[in-house]
Amino acid sequence: MPELGEWGNFYMMVGSAAGALIGLQFVVLTLIADRALPVSGDANAAFATPTIVHFGTVLGLSAALIAPWHAVASVVMLLIVAGLFGLAYAVIVVRRMAQQTAYKPVFEDWLFHAVLPSVAYFTLGGSGLAARSHLRGALFGVGAASLLLLFIGLHNAWDTVVYHVLASQRLEDKS
């Protein structure tokens, strides 16, 4: 499919960034582990795990979309399924955010952990639905969803590290 071939460099760049950021997140969290506040598993499931899922989705999409597909039907199914799974996961994250008690989410948390990921996954699934009749536009939708997930992951990873570092410093200052 020549239409996908034109996106090869984009997905190589975005996929490489997602893979590198997954590794970087593990490195940073390991380096600050001794300074980080102990956080419940519920809070980690609500705030940390989705970041890896978003980066993983971008990495997986990038790998899949540079594969040598022979027909658009397979790509359509991949995008629809990824969008549906992403939306289902966004619902799970919202439930986890509401149920955890370690931290009271503020507007920015709801925006970056619930609203924007839902928009990205909806765009992904919608692009899959549109791909049969409007492939070029649908591919721009997939690109936008991928970049949005990448930027959401960047924001959330940074937010997590800053929260742990600043909160641990406040505890040290009090003692």
C-alpha positions in Angstrom: 0.0 0.0 0.0 1.8 3.1 -1.2 -0.3 5.4 1.0 1.3 3.8 4.1 4.8 3.9 2.6 4.7 7.7 2.6 4.3 7.6 6.4 7.3 5.4 7.0 9.6 8.1 8.3 6.9 9.5 10.5 6.3 6.2 12.2 10.0 5.4 12.5 10.5 8.7 14.3 7.4 8.5 16.5 7.9 4.8 17.3 11.5 5.3 18.2 10.6 8.2 20.5 7.9 6.0 22.2 10.4 3.2 22.7 13.1 5.4 24.0 10.6 7.1 26.4 9.5 3.8 27.8 13.1 3.0 28.6 13.8 6.4 29.9 10.7 6.3 32.2 12.0 3.0 33.8 15.5 4.5 34.2 14.2 7.7 35.8 11.8 5.9 38.1 14.6 3.6 39.2 16.9 6.5 39.9 14.3 8.3 42.1 13.0 5.2 43.7 14.8 5.9 47.0 13.4 9.5 47.0 9.9 8.7 45.8 7.0 8.6 48.2 5.5 5.2 48.8 2.4 5.1 46.6 -0.4 2.6 46.7 -0.9 0.2 43.8 -4.2 1.8 43.1 -2.5 5.2 42.5 0.2 3.6 40.3 -2.5 1.8 38.3 -4.3 5.1 37.8 -1.4 7.4 37.1 1.8 5.5 36.2 0.7 2.5 34.2 -1.4 4.4 31.6 1.8 6.3 30.6 3.4 3.0 29.6 0.2 1.9 27.9 0.1 5.1 25.8 3.8 4.8 24.9 3.3 1.1 24.1 0.3 1.9 21.9 2.3 4.4 19.9 5.2 1.9 19.6 2.9 -0.9 18.5 1.0 1.3 16.0 4.3 2.6 14.6 5.6 -1.0 14.1 2.3 -2.1 12.6 1.9 0.8 10.2 5.3 0.4 8.6 4.7 -3.3 8.0 4.2 -4.3 4.3 0.4 -4.5 4.3 -1.2 -5.7 1.1 -4.8 -4.5 1.8 -6.4 -1.8 3.7 -8.9 -4.1 5.4 -6.2 -5.4 7.8 -5.1 -1.9 8.7 -8.8 -0.9 9.2 -9.3 -3.7 11.7 -6.1 -2.9 13.5 -7.1 0.7 14.0 -10.7 0.0 15.1 -9.5 -2.7 17.6 -6.8 -0.4 19.0 -9.3 2.4 19.3 -11.8 0.3 21.1 -9.3 -1.2 23.4 -7.9 2.2 24.1 -11.4 3.6 24.9 -12.1 0.7 27.2 -8.8 1.2 29.0 -9.5 5.0 29.3 -12.8 4.0 31.2 -10.8 1.7 33.5 -8.3 4.5 34.2 -11.1 7.0 35.0 -12.5 4.4 37.5 -9.1 3.9 39.0 -8.5 7.6 39.4 -11.9 8.0 41.1 -11.3 5.1 43.5 -7.7 5.6 44.6 -7.2 7.6 47.8 -3.5 8.5 47.7 -4.0 11.7 45.7 -6.9 13.9 44.9 -6.9 14.5 41.1 -7.1 18.1 39.9 -8.4 19.4 36.5 -5.0 18.8 34.8 -5.0 15.2 35.9 -8.5 14.5 34.5 -7.5 16.3 31.3 -4.3 14.3 30.7 -5.3 11.0 32.2 -9.0 10.8 31.0 -10.1 13.3 28.5 -7.2 13.6 26.1 -6.5 9.8 26.0 -10.2 9.2 25.2 -10.0 11.7 22.4 -6.8 10.1 21.0 -8.3 6.5 21.1 -11.6 7.7 19.7 -9.7 9.4 16.9 -7.8 6.2 16.3 -10.9 4.1 16.1 -12.7 6.7 14.0 -9.8 6.8 11.6 -10.1 3.1 11.2 -13.7 3.4 10.3 -13.0 6.2 7.9 -10.0 4.5 6.3 -12.0 2.5 3.7 -13.4 5.6 2.0 -11.0 8.3 3.0 -7.6 6.6 3.6 -5.5 9.8 3.2 -7.5 11.7 5.8 -7.7 8.7 8.1 -3.9 8.3 8.1 -3.6 11.9 9.3 -6.1 11.1 12.0 -3.9 8.1 13.1 -0.8 10.3 13.0 -2.6 13.0 15.1 -3.7 10.3 17.6 -0.2 8.9 17.8 1.3 12.2 18.5 -1.3 13.1 21.1 -0.7 9.8 22.9 3.1 10.5 22.8 2.7 14.0 24.2 0.2 12.8 26.8 2.8 10.2 27.9 5.5 12.9 28.0 3.4 15.2 30.2 2.3 12.4 32.5 5.8 10.9 32.9 7.2 14.4 33.7 4.3 15.1 36.1 4.9 11.9 38.0 8.6 12.5 38.4 8.1 16.1 39.5 5.4 15.1 42.0 7.6 12.5 43.6 10.7 14.7 43.8 8.9 17.7 45.2 6.7 15.7 47.6 9.8 13.9 49.0 11.6 17.2 49.3 8.7 18.7 51.3 8.9 15.6 53.7 12.6 16.1 54.1 12.2 19.8 54.9 9.6 19.0 57.6 11.9 16.5 59.3 
